[in-house]
Amino acid sequence: MIDELHPIKLHNLAPIGAFINMYSLSKAMSNSPKPDSVRYCVNIKSKKHPDVRCPNRATQGEYCGFHNKNPTRFIPKTPPLIPQKPIQQSAKRIQKAWRRAIPLLRFRHQGPGTNDPTLSTCDSDIYTFDPIIKVPMMYRWSYADSKKNIWLFDIRSLWMMYETVDTNEFLNPYTREPISKETQESFRRRCAQLRAHKYILAHNEGHTLTPDQLWQQRILDIILRLDNLGYHTCVSWFENLPIQKLADFYGIMYQIWNTPRLTPTNLKKEIIPNLETQEKPIFQKSASAYRTHTEKRWWQKHLLDTIETLITSSPNKGSQTQGAILVIRAYAFVSLEVRRSYHWLIS
């Protein structure tokens, strides 16, 4: 139509066509990917900067020409998950419940003065003379006497006073009044709990235990186990036995164990359930077979190992008590103090 109407001015339309072509090119360029959408190398920047991504463009697949041969893919760090509000509230409720329960548990296991030392009638420790308020929480133990007076102690001090001396009386060190049987049981249960968690029931100024302290703890472990089974003895009773008495102690246990009338086979299997499959059978040799051993510490260690096997092999407390009876029966033949306390076992 234009050619027919304006055949002379046709050459004047060339600039308009050029403008239209330029507009179409700019439109196409505007639809092309922006610089932000250009693919970059997915490798780490360098070994010195493994937490930074390579800034070069990816020209060889996912990697740049520099990292294409030995790639190490960049792994971005994920931000930590923020707990949702209901989870935070649940955690706070659990923490709040524990904060309420812990003082009650201390009251039950450590007595009425543990949470508040100001209630104690005594204000200093009987052994170290330190203020009672400075006693570590785990070592506090208290009780209320018949007059409702509260006494707070460092349990290590009480143990050193009563478990290592030759006495059957359990007295308040301040008033010298007898402590009830129930309170004594509470004291021994707390000692057993501490030893079960590997706490030391002795005052130790340093951070490492001496060999003598470790040995005392070894004896104490056995004494506390016997206490828990109803048979109270003292560390000094065991330590004061001479070598010949220690050998006799082992020999009498050997005879009781190997006498069918005193210890039948079914009772042996109750005391030591894995009796037939033991790698090292108990009472492997008689006391006379060990006559070459003349060191007191060797006999003590051998006896402690034997006693521990008798009173801990079975998970049943009744069977453990049977093992303890065997030990105390033999013990009474060599120790005057044990014989006075448990004379009915050898009658």
C-alpha positions in Angstrom: 0.0 0.0 0.0 2.8 2.4 0.9 4.6 1.6 -2.4 1.5 2.4 -4.3 0.7 5.7 -2.6 4.2 7.1 -2.0 6.6 5.5 -4.5 8.8 8.5 -4.4 9.3 8.8 -0.5 10.0 5.1 0.1 13.7 5.7 0.9 12.6 7.9 3.8 11.3 4.8 5.8 14.7 3.2 6.2 15.5 5.1 9.5 12.2 4.0 10.9 13.1 0.3 10.2 16.5 0.7 11.8 14.9 2.1 14.9 12.4 -0.8 15.1 15.3 -3.3 14.8 17.2 -1.5 17.6 14.1 -1.6 19.9 13.6 -5.3 19.3 17.3 -6.0 20.1 17.1 -4.0 23.4 13.9 -5.9 24.3 15.6 -9.2 23.7 18.6 -8.2 25.8 16.3 -7.1 28.6 14.9 -10.7 28.8 18.4 -12.3 28.9 19.7 -13.7 32.2 20.9 -11.0 34.6 24.4 -11.0 36.1 23.0 -12.4 39.3 21.7 -15.5 37.6 25.1 -16.4 36.1 26.3 -19.8 37.4 29.4 -19.6 39.6 31.9 -22.3 40.5 30.6 -24.6 43.3 34.1 -25.3 44.6 35.7 -23.9 47.8 37.9 -20.9 47.3 41.1 -22.5 48.5 42.4 -24.9 51.1 43.2 -21.9 53.3 39.6 -20.7 52.9 37.4 -23.8 52.9 34.5 -21.8 54.3 34.3 -19.4 51.3 32.9 -20.3 47.9 34.9 -19.7 44.7 33.9 -16.4 43.1 34.7 -17.4 39.5 32.2 -18.3 36.9 31.5 -21.9 36.1 33.0 -22.5 32.7 33.6 -26.3 33.0 30.3 -27.7 34.0 29.8 -26.8 37.7 33.4 -25.7 38.2 35.7 -23.0 36.9 38.7 -23.7 34.8 41.0 -23.5 37.9 39.1 -26.0 40.1 37.9 -28.4 37.3 40.8 -30.9 37.7 40.8 -31.3 41.5 37.4 -30.2 42.8 36.4 -29.9 46.4 32.7 -29.0 46.6 31.7 -26.1 48.8 29.2 -27.1 51.5 27.5 -24.1 53.1 27.0 -24.2 56.8 23.4 -24.7 57.8 22.2 -22.3 60.5 21.3 -24.0 63.8 17.7 -24.9 64.2 15.8 -22.6 66.6 13.5 -24.6 68.8 9.9 -23.8 68.4 8.2 -22.1 71.2 6.2 -25.2 72.5 9.5 -27.1 72.8 11.1 -24.2 74.8 8.1 -24.2 77.1 8.4 -27.9 77.7 12.1 -27.7 78.5 11.4 -24.9 81.0 8.6 -26.9 82.6 11.0 -29.9 83.0 13.8 -27.7 84.4 11.3 -26.1 86.8 10.1 -29.6 88.0 13.7 -30.7 88.6 14.5 -27.5 90.6 11.6 -28.4 92.8 12.4 -32.1 93.0 16.2 -31.8 93.8 15.7 -30.2 97.3 13.1 -32.9 98.2 15.6 -35.7 97.1 18.3 -34.1 99.2 15.9 -34.0 102.2 15.1 -37.7 101.7 18.7 -38.9 101.3 20.8 -36.3 103.2 18.4 -35.2 106.0 16.5 -32.1 107.0 19.4 -29.7 107.4 21.1 -30.2 104.0 19.3 -27.5 102.1 19.5 -24.9 104.8 22.7 -25.2 107.0 21.4 -22.4 109.3 19.0 -24.9 110.8 21.9 -26.9 112.2 22.6 -26.8 115.9 26.3 -27.0 115.3 28.1 -24.4 113.2 31.4 -26.1 112.4 32.6 -29.5 111.3 33.7 -31.9 114.0 36.9 -32.9 112.1 38.1 -30.0 110.1 36.5 -27.2 112.2 35.5 -25.5 109.0 32.2 -23.6 109.0 29.4 -26.1 108.3 28.1 -23.9 105.5 31.2 -24.6 103.5 30.7 -28.3 103.4 30.1 -29.4 99.7 26.5 -30.2 99.1 27.2 -33.8 98.1 28.9 -34.5 101.4 26.3 -33.0 103.7 24.4 -35.3 105.9 22.0 -34.4 108.8 19.4 -35.8 111.1 17.0 -34.7 113.8 17.5 -36.1 117.3 14.8 -37.0 119.8 14.5 -33.4 120.9 14.0 -32.2 117.3 17.4 -30.6 117.2 19.0 -30.7 113.7 22.6 -31.8 113.4 24.5 -31.3 110.1 27.8 -33.0 109.4 30.4 -33.6 106.8 29.7 -37.3 106.1 33.4 -37.8 105.6 34.1 -36.7 109.1 31.5 -39.1 110.6 32.8 -42.0 108.6 36.4 -41.3 109.7 35.2 -41.2 113.3 33.0 -44.3 113.4 33.9 -46.6 110.5 37.6 -46.7 111.2 37.5 -47.2 114.9 36.8 -50.3 117.0 33.4 -49.4 118.4 29.8 -50.7 118.1 28.3 -47.5 119.5 27.1 -44.7 117.1 27.0 -41.5 119.2 26.4 -37.9 118.4 30.0 -36.5 118.7 28.7 -33.2 120.2 26.2 -34.6 122.8 27.4 -38.2 123.1 23.8 -39.4 122.8 23.1 -42.6 120.9 21.9 -42.3 117.4 18.9 -44.4 116.5 19.1 -47.5 114.3 17.0 -45.8 111.5 19.4 -42.9 111.4 22.4 -45.2 111.3 20.9 -47.0 108.3 20.4 -43.6 106.6 24.0 -42.8 107.2 25.2 -46.1 105.8 22.9 -45.9 102.8 24.3 -42.4 102.0 27.9 -43.7 102.3 27.0 -46.5 99.9 25.5 -44.1 97.4 28.6 -41.9 97.4 30.9 -44.9 96.9 28.7 -46.3 94.1 29.4 -43.0 92.3 33.1 -43.1 93.0 33.2 -40.3 95.6 35.9 -40.5 98.2 34.8 -40.8 101.9 38.0 -39.3 103.2 39.3 -35.8 103.6 41.8 -35.2 100.9 43.5 -31.9 100.4 45.1 -32.7 97.1 43.6 -33.8 93.8 45.3 -37.2 93.7 44.9 -40.0 96.2 47.8 -41.6 97.9 48.2 -45.4 97.7 47.2 -45.7 101.3 44.0 -43.8 100.6 43.2 -46.0 97.6 43.7 -49.0 99.8 41.4 -47.7 102.5 38.7 -47.1 99.9 39.1 -50.6 98.7 38.5 -52.0 102.2 35.7 -49.5 102.7 33.9 -50.7 99.6 33.7 -54.3 101.0 32.7 -53.0 104.5 29.9 -51.0 103.1 28.6 -53.9 101.0 28.5 -56.1 104.1 26.7 -53.2 106.0 24.1 -53.0 103.3 23.5 -56.8 103.7 23.0 -56.3 107.5 26.4 -57.2 108.8 28.3 -54.2 110.3 32.1 -54.5 110.7 34.9 -52.0 111.0 37.9 -51.3 108.8 40.2 -51.6 111.8 38.9 -55.2 112.6 40.2 -56.3 109.2 43.4 -54.3 109.2 44.5 -55.5 112.6 44.4 -59.2 111.7 47.9 -60.7 111.6 49.0 -62.8 108.7 48.2 -66.1 110.4 44.7 -64.9 111.1 44.2 -63.8 107.6 45.3 -67.2 106.3 43.0 -68.9 108.8 40.1 -66.6 107.6 40.6 -67.8 104.0 41.1 -71.4 105.1 37.8 -71.5 107.1 35.9 -70.0 104.2 37.5 -72.6 102.0 36.3 -75.4 104.3 32.8 -74.0 104.6 32.5 -73.7 100.9 33.7 -77.2 100.1 31.7 -78.9 102.8 28.4 -80.1 101.2 26.6 -80.2 104.5 27.3 -76.5 105.1 27.2 -75.3 101.5 25.3 -77.6 99.1 25.7 -77.3 95.4 22.4 -75.5 94.8 23.3 -72.9 97.4 26.7 -72.4 95.7 24.9 -71.7 92.4 22.6 -69.2 94.1 25.6 -67.3 95.5 27.6 -67.5 92.3 25.2 -68.1 89.3 28.1 -68.5 86.8 29.9 -71.0 89.1 30.5 -73.6 86.3 31.7 -71.1 83.7 34.0 -68.9 85.8 37.4 -68.2 84.2 39.0 -68.2 87.6 37.1 -70.4 90.0 36.7 -69.2 93.6 38.7 -71.1 96.2 41.0 -72.6 93.5 43.5 -73.6 96.2 43.5 -74.3 99.9 45.2 -72.0 102.4 48.1 -74.4 102.7 48.8 -74.1 99.0 49.4 -70.4 99.5 51.9 -70.8 102.3 54.7 -69.3 100.2 53.0 -65.9 100.4 54.3 -64.1 103.5 53.1 -60.6 102.7 50.2 -59.3 104.7 48.9 -57.0 101.9 48.8 -60.0 99.5 46.5 -62.0 101.9 44.3 -58.9 102.5 43.9 -58.3 98.8 43.2 -62.0 98.2 40.6 -62.0 100.9 38.9 -58.9 99.7 38.6 -60.3 96.1 37.1 -63.5 97.5 34.6 -61.7 99.7 33.6 -59.4 96.9 32.9 -62.5 94.6 30.8 -64.1 97.3 28.6 -61.0 98.0 28.3 -59.4 94.6 28.1 -62.2 92.0 24.4 -62.8 92.3 21.9 -60.0 91.4 19.5 -61.4 94.0 19.9 -59.7 97.4 18.9 -62.9 99.3 21.7 -64.8 97.6 24.1 -62.0 98.4 23.1 -62.3 102.0 23.8 -66.0 102.0 27.3 -65.1 100.7 27.7 -62.6 103.5 26.7 -65.1 106.1 29.4 -67.5 104.9 31.9 -64.6 105.1 30.9 -63.5 108.6 30.8 -67.1 109.9 34.4 -67.5 108.9 35.3 -64.0 110.1 33.9 -64.7 113.5 36.4 -67.6 114.0 39.4 -65.2 113.6 38.1 -61.9 115.0 37.0 -61.4 118.6 35.0 -58.3 117.7 33.0 -60.1 115.0 32.5 -63.1 117.3 31.0 -60.8 120.0 28.7 -59.2 117.5 27.6 -62.3 115.6 28.2 -65.2 118.1 25.0 -66.9 117.0 26.6 -67.7 113.6 29.1 -70.0 115.1 27.1 -71.6 117.8 
